[in-house]
Amino acid sequence: MKNVIVTICLALVFLACKEDAKATTEPISDAAKEVVEIEKNQKDIDTISLVKENNSKEKVSMSQLKEELTSKGFQTFDYVDEKTQDTIIMQQYFIAFLKRGLIRNQNEEEANRLQSEHLTHLGKMYELGYADISGPFGDDGDIRGITIYNVPTQKMADSLANSDPMVKAGRLQIEIHPWWAAKGFSLR
């Protein structure tokens, strides 16, 4: 598990440091365009995650946070932690498993191009606030990696995941599941 977390962190650092990422020439799907348009009309996704651009925590009451998430279409529930008596808000995310696809006969040059476009796509999803974390697994199994989408619906997550150039080429396929996590908690 430690190796998986380290691999994910390294992938995020790589994506964050990559300069002048080449934009994919593939047109974005209509559903993905809808997601982009919806997001333009909403408050900045950083408000949802409670982190401002300067990385300072924004103080928002739990009821304000829950109301904001609900108004944007996110599914939530809350509970009181018995030990701390804090109210914990759980939000539904969507975890996409990137699985080995059926079409893997690309030559090395094509496979490298697809990998570059794949990393650019994942970086773009992170930058736009649609994906909170992505990364490959450390083995050579059928499940190649994951992406956790921070969007209100599975349809949106599915559309964004399927706009990945590796998925379009058939080298990867997507399996998406709803996943719940507490707001404000981080990996450690």
C-alpha positions in Angstrom: 0.0 0.0 0.0 2.9 2.3 0.8 4.3 1.8 -2.7 1.0 2.7 -4.2 0.7 5.9 -2.3 4.3 6.9 -3.1 3.7 6.1 -6.8 0.5 8.3 -6.8 2.4 11.1 -5.1 5.2 10.9 -7.6 2.7 11.0 -10.5 1.0 14.1 -9.0 4.4 15.8 -8.6 5.3 15.0 -12.2 2.0 16.4 -13.4 2.3 19.5 -11.3 5.8 20.2 -12.5 5.2 19.6 -16.2 5.5 22.8 -18.1 3.9 23.6 -21.4 1.9 20.4 -21.5 0.8 19.7 -25.1 -3.0 19.9 -25.4 -4.7 17.0 -26.9 -6.0 17.5 -30.4 -9.0 15.3 -29.8 -12.3 17.2 -29.5 -13.8 17.0 -26.0 -17.1 15.2 -25.9 -20.4 17.1 -25.6 -21.0 15.8 -22.1 -17.5 17.0 -21.1 -18.2 20.4 -22.7 -21.4 20.5 -20.6 -19.3 19.8 -17.5 -16.9 22.6 -18.4 -19.9 25.0 -19.0 -21.6 24.0 -15.7 -18.3 24.6 -13.8 -17.9 28.1 -15.4 -21.3 29.0 -13.9 -20.4 27.8 -10.4 -18.1 29.2 -7.8 -14.4 28.2 -7.9 -13.9 24.5 -7.1 -11.3 25.5 -4.5 -14.1 26.9 -2.3 -15.6 23.4 -2.3 -12.4 21.9 -1.1 -11.9 24.6 1.5 -8.5 25.6 0.2 -7.8 29.1 -1.3 -5.2 29.7 -3.9 -2.7 30.8 -1.2 -3.3 27.3 0.4 -4.8 28.8 3.6 -7.8 27.0 5.0 -11.1 28.9 4.6 -13.3 28.8 7.6 -16.8 27.6 6.6 -19.4 26.1 9.0 -20.4 22.5 8.4 -24.0 23.7 7.6 -22.6 26.2 5.0 -20.4 23.5 3.4 -23.2 21.0 3.3 -25.6 23.6 1.8 -23.0 24.7 -0.8 -22.3 21.1 -1.8 -26.0 20.2 -2.1 -26.7 23.4 -4.1 -24.1 22.2 -6.6 -25.6 18.8 -6.9 -23.3 16.8 -4.7 -24.6 13.9 -2.6 -23.7 14.3 1.1 -24.5 13.0 4.6 -23.1 13.9 8.0 -22.5 12.2 11.3 -21.1 13.2 14.7 -17.7 11.6 15.6 -18.3 10.0 19.0 -14.7 10.7 20.2 -14.3 14.4 19.1 -18.0 15.3 18.9 -17.2 17.0 15.5 -19.7 16.9 12.7 -18.2 15.0 9.8 -19.6 15.6 6.3 -19.2 12.8 3.9 -19.3 13.6 0.1 -19.9 11.2 -2.7 -17.0 11.1 -5.2 -16.5 8.7 -8.2 -13.6 6.4 -8.4 -12.6 5.4 -11.9 -10.6 2.2 -12.3 -8.4 2.4 -15.4 -8.3 -1.1 -16.6 -6.2 -2.8 -19.3 -8.0 -2.2 -22.6 -8.6 -4.7 -25.4 -6.6 -2.7 -28.1 -2.9 -2.8 -27.0 -1.3 -3.4 -30.4 0.0 0.2 -30.9 3.6 0.5 -31.9 6.0 2.0 -29.4 5.8 5.5 -30.9 2.0 5.5 -30.8 1.9 4.1 -27.3 4.3 6.8 -26.1 2.2 9.5 -27.8 -1.0 8.1 -26.1 0.8 8.0 -22.7 1.8 11.6 -23.1 -1.7 12.7 -24.0 -3.1 10.5 -21.2 -0.9 12.4 -18.6 -1.9 15.7 -20.1 -5.6 14.8 -19.8 -5.2 13.7 -16.2 -3.3 16.9 -15.4 -6.1 19.0 -17.0 -8.7 17.1 -15.0 -6.8 18.0 -11.8 -6.2 21.6 -12.8 -9.9 22.1 -13.6 -10.9 20.6 -10.2 -12.7 17.6 -11.7 -10.2 15.0 -10.4 -8.7 15.1 -6.9 -6.1 12.4 -7.3 -4.8 10.0 -10.0 -2.1 7.5 -10.2 -1.0 4.2 -11.6 -0.7 0.9 -9.6 2.7 -0.5 -8.9 2.1 -3.9 -10.4 1.4 -5.1 -13.9 -2.2 -6.2 -13.2 -5.3 -5.6 -15.2 -6.2 -2.6 -13.2 -3.6 0.0 -14.3 -4.6 3.0 -12.1 -7.3 5.1 -10.5 -8.7 8.6 -10.7 -11.0 10.0 -8.1 -13.5 12.5 -9.7 -14.9 15.3 -7.6 -18.1 15.9 -9.7 -21.7 15.8 -8.7 -22.8 12.9 -11.0 -21.6 9.6 -12.2 -22.6 10.6 -15.7 -20.1 13.6 -15.5 -17.3 11.4 -14.1 -18.0 8.8 -16.8 -17.9 11.4 -19.6 -14.6 12.9 -18.3 -13.0 9.5 -17.8 -14.0 8.4 -21.3 -12.5 11.5 -22.9 -9.1 10.2 -22.0 -7.1 9.6 -25.2 -5.9 6.2 -23.9 -9.6 5.2 -23.4 -10.6 6.5 -26.8 -7.8 4.4 -28.4 -9.0 1.3 -26.5 -5.7 0.9 -24.6 -7.5 1.5 -21.3 -11.1 1.0 -20.3 -13.0 2.6 -17.5 -15.0 1.2 -14.6 -16.6 3.8 -12.3 -18.0 3.4 -8.8 -19.5 5.9 -6.3 -17.1 6.4 -3.4 -17.7 8.3 -0.1 -15.0 10.3 1.7 -15.0 12.8 4.6 -14.5 16.4 3.5 -11.3 18.0 4.6 -9.5 14.8 5.4 -6.2 14.1 3.5 -3.9 11.3 2.8 -1.1 10.7 5.3 
